[in-house]
Amino acid sequence: MFYWLYERMLLSQIQILPGHICFMISSADLVAEPAKCFEVTGWCSGLNALLARQDLPAFDRKPPAIRGLTFHISPLSPGELEQSLPAIKKIASVARLVLHCGTTEEISGTGLDVVVAIGKSGREEITDCIRRLAENSVPPSAIDEKMLESCLTFRYDPDIVVKTGDDHLTDFLIWQSVYSELFFSDVNWKYFRRVDFLRVLRDYQSRIRRFGK
């Protein structure tokens, strides 16, 4: 009962949502609770639907919505990966899932854009961009930020990066997340609840984003 009331209070306070959220979890997190990614995806879709049904102010505006969700999972051993994949692929039943695993990319489902990146490195991504530019004989004077960004595998900037379990971040999205808000939760991924997720959103809307200025 207490958590239900607390959730209701948090929901009443949320008016601004991040457009894209990135969760960084460890391989141990995924093995401990492989279905949590599917559960969090459901929370996002449900929150979007709830806010879309609410009455809007007199001026015409779109309701706030979470448009994208990313789960980055640090490298797994082959055995751990096999037992976790079915739970991850279940996301495609409620969202548009883009699964990056090693050198493969698998796209399935429709709805909210959800990216699951297993064992991906931000440094490797940038290195691959530079290698492709060199292979295409692009002159150094022609290279700028926009050109580099056009070569990235993940072409979006998360509004907030969430790390559960009070652990350190990885270098995933090292270019894209330079202006992202960071949230470190002391709750382990296995025990991360909807109320903890709502606390992240409430914290996000209270921040003043400066984008490096």
C-alpha positions in Angstrom: 0.0 0.0 0.0 2.8 2.4 0.9 4.6 1.9 -2.4 1.3 2.3 -4.3 0.7 5.7 -2.6 4.3 6.8 -3.2 4.0 5.9 -6.9 0.9 7.9 -7.2 2.6 10.9 -5.6 5.6 10.6 -7.9 3.4 10.3 -11.0 1.5 13.5 -10.0 4.8 15.3 -9.9 6.2 14.2 -13.3 5.5 16.6 -16.1 8.8 16.5 -18.1 10.2 13.2 -19.5 13.6 12.5 -21.0 13.3 11.6 -24.7 15.8 8.8 -24.5 17.0 6.9 -21.5 20.1 4.7 -21.3 20.5 2.0 -18.7 24.0 0.6 -18.1 23.9 -2.8 -16.4 26.5 -5.4 -15.9 26.5 -9.0 -17.1 25.9 -10.1 -13.5 22.8 -7.9 -13.4 21.4 -9.4 -16.6 22.0 -13.0 -15.4 20.4 -12.2 -12.0 17.2 -10.7 -13.6 17.1 -11.1 -17.4 13.4 -10.2 -17.5 14.0 -6.7 -16.0 14.7 -5.1 -19.4 11.2 -6.3 -20.6 9.7 -5.0 -17.4 11.3 -1.5 -17.7 10.2 -1.3 -21.3 6.6 -1.9 -20.1 6.9 0.9 -17.5 8.0 3.3 -20.2 5.2 2.4 -22.6 2.7 2.5 -19.9 3.8 5.9 -18.7 3.6 7.3 -22.2 0.1 6.0 -22.6 -0.9 7.4 -19.2 0.4 10.9 -19.9 -1.2 10.8 -23.4 -4.6 10.4 -21.8 -4.3 13.3 -19.5 -5.9 16.7 -20.2 -3.5 19.1 -21.9 -3.3 22.8 -21.1 -5.2 25.3 -23.1 -2.3 25.8 -25.5 -1.7 23.0 -28.0 1.2 20.8 -27.2 2.1 17.2 -27.4 2.2 15.2 -24.2 5.6 14.3 -22.8 6.9 10.9 -24.0 9.8 8.6 -23.7 10.8 8.0 -27.4 13.7 5.7 -27.0 15.3 3.3 -24.5 18.7 1.7 -24.5 20.1 -1.1 -22.3 23.9 -1.5 -22.5 25.2 -4.8 -21.1 28.9 -5.3 -20.4 30.5 -8.3 -22.0 29.1 -11.7 -21.2 30.6 -15.1 -21.5 29.0 -17.3 -24.2 27.1 -19.4 -21.6 25.6 -16.5 -19.8 24.6 -14.9 -23.1 22.6 -17.9 -24.3 20.4 -18.2 -21.2 19.6 -14.4 -21.3 18.8 -13.9 -24.9 15.2 -15.3 -24.8 14.2 -12.8 -22.1 15.8 -10.0 -24.1 14.1 -10.9 -27.3 10.7 -10.9 -25.5 10.9 -7.1 -25.7 10.0 -7.3 -29.4 6.5 -8.4 -28.4 5.8 -4.9 -27.0 8.3 -2.6 -28.7 10.7 -2.3 -31.7 13.8 -4.1 -30.6 17.2 -3.5 -32.1 19.6 -6.1 -30.6 23.3 -5.6 -31.1 25.4 -8.6 -30.1 28.9 -8.9 -31.3 29.0 -8.0 -35.0 25.3 -8.9 -35.5 22.2 -6.7 -35.5 18.7 -8.0 -35.2 15.6 -5.9 -35.6 12.1 -7.1 -34.6 8.8 -5.8 -33.3 7.1 -2.4 -33.5 6.4 0.4 -31.0 8.8 2.2 -28.6 12.4 2.1 -29.9 14.4 -0.1 -27.7 18.1 -0.8 -28.2 19.9 -3.6 -26.4 23.7 -3.4 -26.9 25.7 -6.4 -25.6 29.4 -6.0 -25.1 29.6 -2.8 -27.2 32.5 -0.3 -26.5 32.3 3.4 -27.2 36.1 3.6 -27.9 35.7 0.8 -30.5 32.8 2.6 -32.1 34.8 5.8 -32.5 37.8 3.9 -33.7 35.7 2.2 -36.4 34.4 5.6 -37.5 37.9 6.9 -38.0 38.9 3.7 -39.8 36.0 4.0 -42.2 36.8 7.7 -42.9 40.4 6.7 -43.6 39.4 3.8 -45.9 37.2 6.3 -47.9 40.2 8.7 -48.2 38.3 11.5 -46.6 40.7 14.5 -46.3 41.4 15.6 -42.7 40.2 19.1 -43.4 36.7 17.8 -44.4 36.2 15.9 -41.1 33.9 17.6 -38.6 31.6 16.6 -35.8 28.6 16.0 -38.1 30.6 13.7 -40.4 31.9 11.7 -37.5 28.4 11.4 -36.0 27.1 10.1 -39.4 29.5 7.1 -39.0 28.4 6.2 -35.5 26.5 2.9 -35.0 24.3 4.5 -32.3 23.1 7.9 -33.7 21.2 9.4 -30.8 22.0 11.3 -27.7 20.5 10.0 -24.4 19.0 12.6 -22.2 19.9 10.6 -19.1 22.2 7.7 -18.4 21.2 5.5 -15.4 23.6 3.2 -13.6 22.1 0.9 -11.0 23.9 -0.8 -8.2 26.1 2.2 -7.5 28.8 1.0 -9.9 31.1 2.8 -12.4 30.0 3.7 -15.9 31.4 2.1 -19.0 32.7 3.9 -22.1 29.5 3.0 -24.1 28.1 6.1 -26.0 31.2 8.0 -24.8 30.6 10.5 -27.7 26.8 10.7 -27.6 26.4 11.0 -23.8 28.8 13.9 -23.3 25.9 16.2 -22.3 23.7 13.5 -20.8 22.4 13.7 -17.3 23.8 11.0 -15.0 21.9 9.1 -12.3 23.5 6.6 -10.0 21.1 4.4 -8.1 22.2 2.4 -5.1 19.5 -0.1 -5.9 20.7 -3.2 -7.7 19.2 -4.0 -11.1 17.5 -7.1 -9.7 15.6 -5.1 -7.2 15.0 -2.0 -9.3 11.3 -1.2 -9.0 8.8 1.0 -10.8 9.0 3.5 -7.9 12.8 3.7 -8.3 12.3 4.4 -12.0 9.8 7.2 -11.2 12.3 8.7 -8.8 14.8 8.8 -11.7 12.3 10.7 -13.8 11.4 13.1 -11.0 15.1 13.8 -10.5 15.6 14.4 -14.2 13.0 17.1 -14.5 14.4 19.0 -11.6 17.8 19.4 -13.3 18.8 22.4 -15.4 20.4 21.1 -18.6 23.2 23.3 -19.9 24.6 21.1 -22.7 28.1 22.1 -21.9 27.4 25.9 -21.7 
